[in-house]
Amino acid sequence: MHNLVSIIIPNFNNERYIAAALDSVLAQSYAHWEALIVDDGSKDSSQSIIAAYAHKDSRIKPTFFPRNQGVSAARNYALSQAKGRFIAFLDADDVWEAHKLEVQVSTMLEQDAALSYGGYRVIDESGAMLGGFLPRATITYNDMLKTCQIGNSTAMYDRDKVGTPQAGTIRHDYELWLSILRDHRAYIAPPPPTGFRRPRF
């Protein structure tokens, strides 16, 4: 029996990248997923793009906020609707390798892990490679207090182990990882890197 993965995707005015992000979800070798995408009051064409993808595949489940409430509110609403055992995160301007979910679910089951993460390649607005990042093999709460090595779009946690934590209101994903790491250790999904991330300016 396959475990359902709930993919959390907040979006705000990302018409340039959201199709690529969703294409990378549709290309996953692990097919047992739902994508909960919350559009946070976009003013560009994001909503029509998202609606078209939802029409194409019922696993894509959109919510459209009438006004902007912030990424934390969008992420937490999606978390409240998630049905999967595993929770994965994808920023609307990032993309995944096709093996991402398959490798990560397998790793978490093998390691009996509560939280996992991966390396990633950094790309610019046109998709050209700028570099890459490979975090350490394990991360503890004390490690996370020093620096955040977990890229949001690489993270996955097991709700059977950690329950239903919420994204923070200040550092969002960083606060979420800290809340999980108070009681658990995080493990890296094995290389190669599992996705591509655009730098945050």
C-alpha positions as CSV (number, residue, x, y, z in Angstrom):
1,M,0.0,0.0,0.0
2,H,1.3,3.4,-1.0
3,N,1.4,6.2,1.5
4,L,-0.2,9.4,0.3
5,V,2.0,12.5,0.1
6,S,0.3,15.9,0.5
7,I,2.3,18.6,-1.3
8,I,1.9,22.1,0.1
9,I,2.3,24.9,-2.5
10,P,1.6,28.5,-1.6
11,N,1.5,30.9,-4.5
12,F,1.4,34.7,-4.9
13,N,1.9,36.3,-8.3
14,N,4.1,33.6,-9.7
15,E,2.6,33.4,-13.2
16,R,6.1,33.0,-14.7
17,Y,7.0,29.9,-12.7
18,I,3.9,28.1,-11.4
19,A,3.4,26.0,-14.5
20,A,6.9,24.6,-14.3
21,A,6.5,23.9,-10.6
22,L,3.2,22.0,-11.3
23,D,4.8,20.2,-14.3
24,S,7.5,18.9,-12.0
25,V,4.8,17.5,-9.6
26,L,3.0,15.8,-12.5
27,A,6.3,14.2,-13.6
28,Q,6.9,12.5,-10.3
29,S,7.7,8.8,-10.5
30,Y,5.8,8.4,-7.2
31,A,2.1,8.9,-8.2
32,H,0.3,8.7,-4.9
33,W,0.1,12.4,-4.0
34,E,-2.2,15.3,-3.7
35,A,-1.1,18.9,-4.4
36,L,-2.8,21.5,-2.2
37,I,-2.0,24.8,-3.9
38,V,-3.3,28.0,-2.2
39,D,-3.2,31.1,-4.3
40,D,-2.8,34.0,-1.9
41,G,-4.8,36.6,-3.8
42,S,-2.7,36.9,-6.9
43,K,-3.2,39.8,-9.2
44,D,-1.5,38.2,-12.2
45,S,-2.6,35.2,-14.3
46,S,-1.6,32.6,-11.7
47,Q,-5.2,31.7,-10.8
48,S,-6.2,30.8,-14.4
49,I,-3.0,28.7,-14.8
50,I,-3.7,26.9,-11.6
51,A,-7.3,26.3,-12.5
52,A,-6.3,24.8,-15.8
53,Y,-3.9,22.3,-14.1
54,A,-6.6,21.4,-11.6
55,H,-8.9,20.6,-14.5
56,K,-6.3,18.4,-16.1
57,D,-5.5,16.4,-12.9
58,S,-7.8,15.9,-10.0
59,R,-4.9,15.4,-7.6
60,I,-4.2,19.1,-7.9
61,K,-6.5,20.8,-5.4
62,P,-6.6,24.6,-5.5
63,T,-7.8,27.2,-3.1
64,F,-8.1,30.8,-4.1
65,F,-7.9,33.4,-1.3
66,P,-9.8,36.6,-2.2
67,R,-7.1,38.8,-0.7
68,N,-3.5,38.4,0.3
69,Q,-3.0,36.9,3.7
70,G,0.7,36.0,3.6
71,V,2.6,32.8,2.9
72,S,2.3,31.4,6.4
73,A,-1.5,31.7,6.3
74,A,-1.6,30.1,2.9
75,R,0.7,27.2,4.0
76,N,-1.2,26.6,7.2
77,Y,-4.5,26.5,5.4
78,A,-3.1,23.9,3.0
79,L,-1.8,21.9,6.0
80,S,-5.2,21.9,7.6
81,Q,-6.7,20.3,4.5
82,A,-4.0,17.7,3.9
83,K,-4.9,14.1,4.0
84,G,-1.5,12.4,3.5
85,R,0.7,10.7,6.0
86,F,3.7,12.5,4.5
87,I,3.8,16.3,4.0
88,A,6.1,17.8,1.3
89,F,6.7,21.4,0.5
90,L,7.2,23.1,-2.9
91,D,7.7,26.8,-3.4
92,A,5.8,28.1,-6.4
93,D,9.0,29.2,-8.2
94,D,10.9,26.0,-7.6
95,V,10.9,22.6,-9.4
96,W,11.6,19.0,-8.4
97,E,13.5,16.2,-10.0
98,A,11.2,13.4,-11.2
99,H,12.5,11.0,-8.5
100,K,12.1,13.4,-5.6
101,L,9.0,11.9,-3.8
102,E,9.9,8.3,-4.6
103,V,13.4,8.6,-3.1
104,Q,12.3,10.6,-0.1
105,V,9.4,8.4,0.9
106,S,11.6,5.3,0.6
107,T,14.4,7.0,2.7
108,M,12.0,8.0,5.4
109,L,10.5,4.5,5.7
110,E,14.0,2.9,5.7
111,Q,15.4,5.4,8.3
112,D,12.2,5.5,10.4
113,A,12.6,9.3,10.1
114,A,10.3,12.0,11.2
115,L,11.8,14.7,9.0
116,S,13.9,14.6,5.9
117,Y,15.5,17.0,3.4
118,G,17.7,17.0,0.4
119,G,20.3,18.9,-1.6
120,Y,19.3,21.2,-4.4
121,R,20.7,23.1,-7.4
122,V,20.3,26.8,-7.7
123,I,19.0,28.2,-10.9
124,D,18.3,31.8,-12.1
125,E,15.1,33.2,-13.6
126,S,15.8,31.6,-17.0
127,G,16.7,28.2,-15.5
128,A,20.5,28.5,-15.9
129,M,22.5,26.8,-13.3
130,L,24.2,29.0,-10.6
131,G,25.5,26.4,-8.2
132,G,24.3,23.8,-5.7
133,F,23.9,23.1,-2.0
134,L,24.4,19.7,-0.2
135,P,23.5,19.9,3.5
136,R,24.9,17.7,6.2
137,A,23.7,14.2,6.6
138,T,21.8,14.7,9.8
139,I,20.5,17.8,11.6
140,T,19.5,18.2,15.2
141,Y,17.7,21.0,17.1
142,N,21.0,22.5,18.2
143,D,22.3,22.5,14.6
144,M,19.2,24.3,13.4
145,L,19.6,27.0,16.1
146,K,22.9,27.9,14.4
147,T,21.8,27.9,10.8
148,C,19.0,26.6,8.6
149,Q,20.3,24.0,6.2
150,I,16.9,22.7,5.1
151,G,15.6,24.1,1.9
152,N,11.8,24.4,2.1
153,S,11.2,22.7,-1.3
154,T,13.4,19.7,-0.2
155,A,11.6,19.0,3.1
156,M,9.2,16.2,4.0
157,Y,7.8,15.1,7.4
158,D,5.8,12.2,8.7
159,R,2.5,13.1,10.4
160,D,2.4,9.8,12.1
161,K,5.4,10.9,14.1
162,V,5.1,14.6,14.4
163,G,1.4,15.3,14.3
164,T,0.2,18.5,12.6
165,P,2.7,21.3,13.3
166,Q,2.0,24.8,11.8
167,A,4.3,27.1,9.8
168,G,5.5,30.1,11.9
169,T,4.5,33.6,11.3
170,I,8.0,35.2,11.3
171,R,10.5,32.7,9.8
172,H,7.8,30.4,8.4
173,D,9.5,27.1,7.5
174,Y,12.5,27.7,9.9
175,E,10.1,27.8,12.8
176,L,8.3,24.7,11.6
177,W,11.6,22.7,11.4
178,L,12.6,23.9,14.9
179,S,9.3,22.7,16.3
180,I,9.8,19.2,14.8
181,L,13.5,19.0,15.8
182,R,12.7,19.6,19.5
183,D,11.8,15.9,19.6
184,H,13.3,14.4,16.5
185,R,16.4,14.3,14.3
186,A,16.3,15.1,10.5
187,Y,18.0,13.0,7.9
188,I,19.1,13.8,4.3
189,A,17.5,11.9,1.4
190,P,20.5,10.5,-0.6
191,P,22.1,12.5,-3.4
192,P,21.7,13.4,-6.2
193,P,20.0,16.6,-5.4
194,T,16.2,16.4,-5.5
195,G,15.3,19.7,-7.1
196,F,16.1,23.2,-8.3
197,R,15.7,26.4,-6.3
198,R,15.6,30.0,-7.4
199,P,17.5,32.4,-5.2
200,R,15.4,34.6,-2.9
201,F,16.4,38.3,-3.4
